[in-house]
Amino acid sequence: MLALGVSPAWAGEWAHWRGPERNDLSPEPSGWSEADAANWLAAEPAWRIEVGAGASAPIVAGGKLYAIGWADDRDTVRCLDAATGASIWEQGYAAPEYGRQSTGDKGFYRGATATPEFDAESGLLFTLSCDGALNAWDTRGGGGNVWALNLHERFGIPRRPQITKRKNTLRDYGYTTAPLVWGDWIVVEAGDPERGCLMAFDKRKGGDPVWTSENRDPAGHSGGLAPMTVEGVPCVAVATSWNALVVRLDGANAGKTVAEFEWKTDFSNTVAGVTVSGSDLLIASRYNQMAMARVAVSLKGGAREVWRNRYPTGVCAPLVHEGRIYFANKGVHCVDFASGDLVWEGGKIGDAGSCLMTSDSRLIVWGNAGDLSLVEGAGRSPDRCHVLAERIGVFKDMAWPHVVLADGRIYCKSLKGDLACFAIGSR
């Protein structure tokens, strides 16, 4: 069952793609005031470490940080003490730098891209490599491998096809979408044209799929699966290469299509994925779309466009907070959720960027080649983008991985694999 509020058990954790409820809303305060923001940003990180290449973001659960990265023809999964960065365990396997079907843009990405998924009930950590290696790791047993399968080897999934008519836009970046634990299942966006775009496996055993989706779209290049509830029915949403897709998760109906909203982009790039707000979706892309759309979803009516604007995001998943949409791409943007109209924009974020909203209505923004910004939300600054403080050049490499806030600490990672921890507020 999808929780409607943040459980106290999640306080201090960031165990999934985009946080406790996979929506970039943190239950934690920012830990700063306007007077002292610049001071703590000027301080050195509490610790730094190198964890291997890839746009995969770290996650934090039970005082431990988990990260996956590529180096020397191996993917390495690391468990670190979240407070100190000290290594607790490492596991790894032979892996290519790029997926076996990869084509195009190799200077802009490499290594592990999908963010790991943690399951508190079983203690299992799930990772998905760019080459389709899906692994379950026992975090209570030194990270031992519980089961493994490779989507390409098991199902023979082909390269993504050409999506639009524009020439020279065929791209395949391998597997990028963070998996989702739902009950006894681990759900992945496999993109199998014969069996289904989504597949669910027994989280404890792996093996054959428990179910596959009716939809058979090629997998998209997006950040993660997004759980949602439609008229009381648990569902999951994802950006495939062809659609914003909503699929049921309830019992015998699991895998049945609720809605498909066509959304095709050059390069199959809807990197920001989909954002859920109630029974509505936000989907946005640059390239040929250059738009953001709000889509209402119902069990009988499927998908209905509510509005479409000209304020797209490229990489940063939009978040929804108190009637406003925020994203950090080509600047920091605030958009009205009801109308789609721009409220304000500003800041110095370029293509690379991610953001989250703290419980005291402030944005933590990570972008460019390693710049960390603190920005007031519209509740505190309704008429302009008010950047409280900036720290330029935390790293010198693209900030593709998503920023994380857990237990009073901000974690920033670069594509190269540099990872830094900033302690904020009182400990």
Buried (B, 14 or more C-beta within 10 A) or exposed (E): EBEEEBEEEBEBBBBBBBBBBBBBBBBBBBBBEEEBBBEBBEEEBBBBBEBBBBBBBBBBBBEBBBBBBBBEEEBBBBBBEBBEBEEBBEBBBEBBBBBBBBBBEEEEBBBBBBBBBBBBEBBBBBBBBBBBBBBBBBBEEEBEBBBEBBBBEBBEBBBBEBBBEEEEBBBBBBBBBBBBBBBBBBBBBBBBEEBBBBBBBBBBEBEEBBBBBBBBBBBBBBBBBBBBBBEEBBBBBBBBBBBBBBBBBEEEBBBBBBBBBEBBBBBBBBBBBBBBBEBBBBBBBBBBBEBBBBBBBBBEEBBEEBBBBEBBBBBBBBBBBEEBBBBBBBBBBBBBBEEBEBBBBBBBBBBBBBBBBBEBBBBBBBBBBBBBBBBBBBEEBEEEBBBBBBBEEBBEBBBBBBBBBBBBBBBBBBBBBBBBBBBBEEE
